[in-house]
Amino acid sequence: MTTSPASRREIFAWALYDFANSGYTTVVLTAVFNAYFVSVIAGGAQWGTFAWTFTLSISYAIVMILGPWLGAWADSRAQKKRGLAWATAVCTLATALLATTGPNGLLWAALLVICSNVAYALGENFCAGFLPELAQGKDIAKVSAFGWSIGYLGGLLALGISLALVQGLRARGADAQGYVGAAMVAVAALYALAALPMLFFVRERSQPTGRAPTFSALIAHLKSSLQTVRSYTELQRFMVCALFYQAGVAVVITLAAVYAEAALGFKTEDTIKMLIVVNVTAAIGAALFGVLQDRFGHRQTIAFVLMIWLLGISVLALKTDRVGFWIAANLAGIALGACQSGGRALVGYLAPPDRLAEFYGVWGMYTRGAAILGPLTYGAITWATGGNHRLAMLLTGGFFIVAFVLLRRVDVEAGRARISSPTVSSR
């Protein structure tokens, strides 16, 4: 891999991709389309939340299979940017087509969500693979945090545009399909435009490493990737830890608007306003904890963040008024930015330099597995209990407790020494 330092323009262009795709997660998965899917497309049925989480689970299962294989393909061909371009195109097109969904169109909506979310997740993996090329050693957490912070600004802009569209079109008599559809088109356009600097200005520093695996070798390569990661003990331990805390995070990301609407009677405008504030606290959390992580250590910082998550989830599940919900939501915002940025940075810190895209593909597999485990558990609980969202949210806290216990077994410095030793080959 070329060791030429990255320019500030490259780092900023890379961070702008987080700005670009954050609008998708914020508006489609967190704030607007998820609640629209449950209340309008699924008709408010008790199985609606489960249908939403099951749809997302299918998309994440696809990413779990394709992520490591496509990461290995990108490593072998030095084509991370090419993969990123295709993922961006598919995600933005499918997102725009969400504007065509409505009542009695469950299968069409589910198909578009699966296509857009698979492309988004693969693009996120490819983008993350550039991080250790742009930042080295102790600076990796700062650059990762910078990307997450810029990303939350992108989420804020997308939320602001969506709020203006919802309020404006509703005042003119538009129904939910009209103003939600307009928000989907706006998010897709913002994603496409903000992704261009990454695609034009960031250089591919990695070099081709060999022939790419064929599709028929996908399963064998997946097993090989998992076995390879297991040989890096501390990285493996952290990924298992992250599986649990990301399961809890995934519940908040994908079901916050559904919870606010079902448990507290929020309207679309209320949810968007709340998430605008949460995105500000998330951006602050990502920037602040990125600096703290470089200074005080990866494990200590992530452990503190998990404690914030536990506090936020407890308040969210136990408080019955809107003030309690706002307090909990902002605690979750601070923790969200910190743990997402911190996890990505720690993987780059512990992964071998010549297999970055492949290992980030495995990381993506773990995070997508978490995105299946958390929301699907939540959806199943709400369906089984006739819509008890508070109980489902309270049980979500268990994921963070398990993660906190597992994190204590991760020795970050031993893991770093494993890849830094000149006598150890990653191949």
Summary of the structure (lengths in Angstrom):
residues: 427
radius of gyration: 20.3
end to end distance: 14.9
largest distance: 69.3
contacts: 1643
relative contact order: 0.16
helix: 84%
strand: 0%
